[in-house]
């Protein structure tokens, strides 16, 4: 599944609820999922880790959807030509004076 496909799927399944909840409450859900991911990384099974990673990405897609951000375009613009700092595809920022 591509990021674009994920955004469309999340919007189809939850878009109306997400927009009515709004950005502040949705952001809090994302942060809660990040906390659950932290717990899974510390002590979870591989399946629990995978599930929590999926939840975090889904809630991030939700936030992007309700704020009119195309994640594919945003990622391409920021990282598509290499590191945003040095421009290299293998970051060389730390070796620059």
N, C-alpha and C positions, 0 to 999 in steps of 0.2 A: 504494500500500500504506500503510495506516495504521500507527501505532506499535503499536497493539494487535494488528493482524494480524502485524506483524513479530515481536513477542514470541511469539505463538502458533506461528508458523512455525519460529522458531529453537528453541523448546522441543520441538516435534515432531521436528525433524531431529537435534538434538544434546543434548536435555535430560538423558538418562541419563549420557552422557559428561561433560557440563558439571557435573552434581551430583557425580559421582565425582571429578572434578578438584578441585573446591572453589574457594572464593573467592580465596585467595592466589595460586594458580597461574593462575586465570582473569584476575585483575587484571594479572598480569605479561604475559599475552597481549595484553590491552587496551593496555597501555603500549607494547608492541612495535609494535602496529598504529598507535598515535599517532606513534611514531617514523617508521614507513614513510610515514604521511601527511605528516609534516614534510618528508621527502625529496621526495615527489611534489609538494608545494607549491612547493618550491624549483626543481626541475628536471624535473618530470614532464609528460607529455602530458595533455591534458584527460581522456582515457580512464583514465589511471593515477590521476589525482586523484580521479575519480569512484569508481573501484574502492576506493581507500584510504578515502575517506569512508564508503563502504558497509561496509567491514570494521570501522571504528571503531564505527559505529552498531550493527552486529551483535554485536560483543563487549560493548558497553555493555548491549544487550538481554539477552545471556547473563548478565552479572553481576546485572542486575535480576531475571531469572528465578530464579537460584539463591539469591537473597536475599529472595524473596517480595515484590518491589516491582513494582507495576503502574505502568509509566512514564507511561501516559496519565493516570492519576489523579494521579500525583505532579506532572506538568507542569501539569495543570489547577489543582491546589491552589496551586502556587507562582506560576504566571504567568497564570492564567486571568482574573484581575481586574486585570491591569496589572503594572507594575514592583513587585517585592517591597519596594523601598525607599520609593518615593514614591506608589505606587498609580496613577500615570498610565499610559495606554496609549502615550504618547510620553514616555519617561523625562525627568524634570525634576530628578533628584537633584542634579546639579552646580550648579543655580541656587539651591538652598535654602541658607540660611545655616547 
